[in-house]
Amino acid sequence: MQTDTFSTQSTTGVAGTHRETTPASGSIAATAPGQLRVIKRNGTVVSFEASKISVAITKAFLAVEGGTAAASSRIHETVAKLTEQVIATFERRMPSGGTVHIEDIQDQVELSLMRAGEHKIAREYVIYREEQARKRAARAALSDETQAAANNINVVHPDGSRLPLDLARLHTIVSEACTGLADVSEARILDAALKNLYDGVSAAELSTSLVITARTLIEQEPNYSYVAARLLADTLRAEALDFLGVASTATQGDMSALYPRALTAYIARGVELELLDPQLADYDLDLLGRALLPERDLQFTYLGLQTLYDRYFIHSDGVRFELPQIFFMRVAMGLAIGETAKNTRAIEFYQLLSSFDYMCSTPTLFNAGTLRPQLSSCYLTTVPDDLRGIFGAIQDNAMLSKFAGGLGNDWTPVRALGSYIKGTNGKSQGIVPFLKVVNDTAVAVNQGGKRKGAVCAYLETWHLDIEEFLDLRKNTGDDRRRTHDMNTANWIPDLFMKRVFEGGDWTLFSPSDVPDLHDLYGRAFEERYTHYEALAASGELKLHKTLKAENLWRKMLGMLFETGHPWMAFKDPCNLRSPQQHVGVVHSSNLCTEITLNTSADEIAVCNLGSVNLPQHIDEGGLDLDKLRRTVRTAVRMLDNVIDINYYSVESARNSNLRHRPVGLGVMGFQDALYKQHIAYASEPAVEFADRSMEAISYFAIEASSDLAAERGSYSSYPGSLWSQGVFPIDSLELLAAERGTQYLQVDTSQTLDWSALRAKVQHDGMRNSNVMAIAPTATIANITGVSQSIEPTYQNLYVKSNLSGEFTVVNPYLVNDLKARDLWDGVMVNDLKYYDGSVQAVDRVPADLKAIYATAFEVEPRWLVDAASRRQKWIDQAQSLNLYINNASGKKLDITYRMAWYCGLKTTYYLRSLAATGTEKSTIDTGALNAVSREAPAPAPVPAACSLDDPDCEACQ
C-alpha cells in the first residue's frame, strides 16, 4: 500500500471545520451529525469532520487500485456511498450528538468496507499505521535489505570496466539533489531506484533510474522536478567533462573548481571542431571562468534542463559537451563580441541570462558564438506578382528557415484565380498552388534538423482568393489545394469590420486590377476601395465578387473553429500606430503575430526577440521597478547587439535590419507574476497589473534605446518617424481613433509615469531602434526558465506536457504551496486534479479564493484576456501573440470575442484554443504508465486540429 504521502492525522479523521466535502464525488454532507465530537488517541476532543473519512477511504483505494481513469471513476462513486453510510450510522446512534472515540470511527469505516465487499481495501486500511511507521524509518536511512542488495551490484561503465556500485557517491548525488528543497526524501529516491538495479547494470541505466524515480514523484510534490533536474545534471556533467578531458565524474559540489577549467577546454574544443567562433578564444577566459555561478544549475526544473540538453547544447557526434552555465556564457560572449569592454559586458549578459531574469529567443540561444550566428527570430517578406519574384521569395524562405528563422509572407500582391496574364495571354491559377509549394518547402527545410520549418501566409480580406485561402487547412477537399503544415492569417482592414458591424456588402478584387489597395490604410484605403466598388458596380471592373461582409466573417470564424486558421490580424491599427509609417507600409505580421514591421520588394523585415521574466521582478511590494529597469536596460543592449552580429542569409534582410534596427522586447510568466501577488487572472486587479507592468517595461525600453542612441547614434530612418515627432505608442491611439472613428474604438488611456520627460529625452537623443517592444509566445524559453509562457493563463494545474523533448508531468507549484499552507495537499487532491483534468473548481474542499486564483485558461472568460491585452497594446509599438481560450466555443462566442478584440484596439490575435481531446493521465505512478496521456477525458467542444498547446511551430519565435 503506497500511502506514505498520507498523514496519520488525515486517516484518523481529526476535525477541522464543519464544512464537509468529499473530493471523490463532490459535496455529500454539509456538517457532522448533531454536535458529534471525536476523542483522539491523546485524549483531546475535537469536532467531527466527515471529509476526513472520505479522504482516508480514498487513500486506501488509491493505494490498492491506483488512479487510472477507470479506477478514479469507481473510487469517486464508491467513496461517496461508503462515507454516507458511516455518517448515517452515527446519526442513528447519536441523533442529538455526543462523543465517539477515533477507534470507533475507524472500526465503522473498516466494517463498511467489509460489508461492501472491499476486503483488500479494508485490509490495507487496517495496516496503514504500521506501514507508515516503516516508511518513516526508511526515509531516515536505507533499509538493510536494500543496502545488502546494493553490495552485490556491479556497474558497467562506458569504457567497458566493471566496478562495484559506489553507494557513497549515490548518496552524495541524491543528497545534493535534495538540498534546500522542502518535502523531498533522499532515502525514498535511493530505495526506489536501487530496487530496479541489477548486477551488470550500465552507468547510463543507473543514472536514468535515479531520474525516473524522481520524475514519478513530481505529481505528488513539485519540488521533485528540481530533484530530477539535478540528477539529470549529473549525467550531463559526466558526458561533457569526460569529452573535454576535465574529469570523468564530478558532483555538483565539485563544479566551483571545475567550471572555470571546463570553460577554457570547451572554447578550445569548440573552435577546433569548427562549432564555435574563433573570436571567443580572444576573451579573458580565466576571468569569465571565475564569473560562472555553479549554484545556478540548481534552479532548473526537469523540463527546463531536459529541453536545453536535447535541443540547445552544442554537441559533436551526439555528445553534448556544453554545460548549463557554459551555455549561458557562450551566448553572452557571442552577444558581447563587438563591445569595447567585451569581457565586462559578457559577464553582465551572463549574469542576466543565468539568473533567469531575462532570456534571449531560441535562435539567439542556438547560434550565438557559433560560426553562423543567425540570431534573429522573425522575417517578414512581401511576395511580388511575377513568377521570378514568387519563386525568389520561396528561395528566400528556404534560406531563412535553414538557419532557424520564423517566416511571415505577405501574398496579397499576387493576382487572383482567373486574372489575365498578359505574357501568356492566359489566366492565373491564383495563389493557392504557390502556397502548396511554400508549405512543402517549410517541411523540406526543417531548420537544420532542430525543429520544423515554420511559415505563415497573410492575405488581405478583399483578395479574390480569400475564400479558398480560408479553406487551406481543411482536412477535406482536393489535397492539392491544401496546406497542412503551414499557418495562415487574415490581414483585415478596418473597413471590412465596419461593414460587418453595419451589415453591409463586401467586394473581392484581384490585386492586379486594384494594385494600390495593398499600400493604403485608414481613410485613404476606404476612399479608394469604395471607388473600386463603384467601378465594379458600373461594369468597368469585370473580375470581382460581391457578398455580405457578415457571411464572409462567419466563414472566417467557422474556419478558425474548425482548423485553427486563418488567424485574425488587423491592418489599420498595425499601420496607423507604426512608428515607421513615413518609410513604408506594414503588410503582414510574422509567424506568431507579434511583429509589425514594414516590408517591400527591396526589404525583408527582421526582428530580434527576447523576454523579461516578469515573476523574477515581483517582491513583497509588487513590481520591483528598480530591478526591472536594470534588466530592461541590459536586455535592450543585448538585442541591439544582435543586429550587428547577426548572420544574414539574404541581403535584403541585412539592408532592412541595419537601416531600421528593430527589436522586440517582450514578457513571459505573466500568470506566475499574478500568482506571486495572489491575483486572479479574471479580475480588474489583473487587468490593472497588465497595464502598469507593460507601462513600466515600455518606459524603460524606450529610455534604454534612447540611451543607446546617445552612445551609438540613432537608426538611419529615425528622422520623420513618430519617435522624432514625440509621438509614443500611447499617443498613437489618437491617430487610430481619428482614422477609424471613436464609435469603433474603446481603449483605456490612463498612465502613471513621467512620459513628458521621456519624450523630451527622445527628441534630444533620438532612438537606436525603430521598434522596441513585441510580446512573443515564449513557448520554449518559458520551459527553460520554468514559468508560464508569455501572457497566457495557466493551461491546467496538473497535466502532461508533450513537446519535441518528450512528455513531462507539470504541476502548478503555486497551487500546491497554497494548498499545503491550508493542509489540503495530499494524495486525494492529486487524484482529484487528475479526475477533473487539472481544475480545482469542482473540488469542494478548495476554498473559493483559491478557486478564483487558480482558474485555468478555459475557466477564464475571454473578455479578461482581451481586456488585459488591450491595456498592454497601448504601450507596445508592435504587437503581442495573444491566444484566445474559449470553452464550449460557439459561433456566438467567437463572434463576440473577435469583434471585441478589434473594438478594443488590438493589432493581432494568434491561436484560437479549445479544450483538447486528450486529457491528463488518470493514473498514479503504480500503473507503470508514466506520463501517458489518456484519451478518455471528455472534451466539451471540438478542437481545431492546429491547436496543440505546445505546437513546435510556436517556438520559431521563442
Salt bridges, closest charged atoms under 4 A:
ASP4 OD2 - ARG139 NH2 3.85
ASP4 OD2 - ARG188 NH2 2.95
GLU65 OE2 - ARG74 NH2 2.29
GLU103 OE2 - ARG41 NH2 3.12
GLU118 OE2 - ARG74 NH1 2.98
GLU124 OE2 - ARG123 NH1 3.55
ASP183 OD2 - LYS820 NZ 2.66
GLU186 OE2 - HIS171 ND1 3.10
ASP199 OD2 - ARG162 NH2 2.80
GLU219 OE2 - LYS834 NZ 3.03
GLU221 OE1 - LYS820 NZ 2.25
ASP234 OD1 - ARG169 NH2 2.90
ASP234 OD1 - ARG237 NH2 3.23
GLU272 OE1 - ARG269 NE 3.84
GLU322 OE2 - ARG330 NE 2.94
GLU339 OE1 - ARG345 NE 3.98
GLU339 OE2 - ARG637 NE 2.82
GLU339 OE2 - ARG712 NH2 3.10
GLU348 OE1 - ARG345 NH1 2.70
ASP357 OD1 - LYS627 NZ 3.38
ASP385 OD2 - ARG415 NH2 2.88
ASP410 OD2 - HIS518 NE2 2.67
ASP410 OD2 - HIS587 ND1 3.95
GLU460 OE1 - LYS571 NZ 2.98
GLU467 OE1 - LYS545 NZ 2.67
GLU468 OE2 - ARG481 NE 2.62
ASP471 OD2 - LYS555 NZ 3.57
ASP478 OD1 - ARG480 NE 3.14
ASP479 OD1 - HIS484 NE2 2.61
ASP494 OD2 - ARG740 NE 2.92
ASP505 OD1 - LYS548 NZ 3.73
ASP516 OD2 - ARG528 NE 2.54
ASP519 OD1 - HIS518 ND1 3.60
ASP519 OD1 - HIS587 NE2 2.62
GLU526 OE2 - LYS498 NZ 2.73
GLU533 OE1 - ARG499 NH2 2.86
GLU550 OE2 - ARG554 NH2 3.50
GLU550 OE2 - ARG899 NH2 3.80
GLU603 OE2 - ARG659 NH1 2.84
GLU603 OE1 - HIS660 NE2 3.13
ASP640 OD1 - ARG661 NH2 3.16
ASP640 OD2 - ARG712 NH1 2.81
ASP640 OD2 - ARG768 NE 3.18
ASP644 OD2 - ARG661 NH2 2.80
GLU651 OE2 - ARG654 NE 3.65
GLU688 OE2 - ARG692 NH1 2.65
GLU688 OE1 - ARG871 NH1 3.25
ASP691 OD1 - ARG692 NH2 2.95
ASP691 OD2 - ARG871 NH1 2.94
ASP691 OD2 - LYS874 NZ 2.90
GLU695 OE1 - ARG692 NE 2.98
GLU703 OE1 - ARG629 NE 2.93
GLU703 OE1 - ARG633 NH1 3.99
ASP707 OD2 - ARG633 NH1 2.53
ASP707 OD1 - LYS761 NZ 2.56
GLU711 OE2 - ARG637 NH2 2.76
GLU711 OE2 - ARG712 NE 3.88
ASP731 OD1 - ARG759 NH2 2.65
ASP748 OD2 - ARG871 NH2 3.90
ASP748 OD1 - LYS874 NZ 2.58
ASP765 OD2 - LYS761 NZ 2.89
ASP765 OD1 - HIS764 ND1 2.69
ASP818 OD2 - HIS678 NE2 3.02
ASP826 OD1 - ARG845 NH2 2.84
ASP832 OD1 - HIS76 NE2 3.53
ASP837 OD1 - LYS922 NZ 3.12
ASP849 OD2 - ARG822 NH2 2.63
ASP867 OD2 - ARG863 NH1 3.58
ASP895 OD1 - ARG899 NE 2.70
ASP953 OD1 - LYS452 NZ 3.91
GLU955 OE1 - ARG311 NH2 2.41
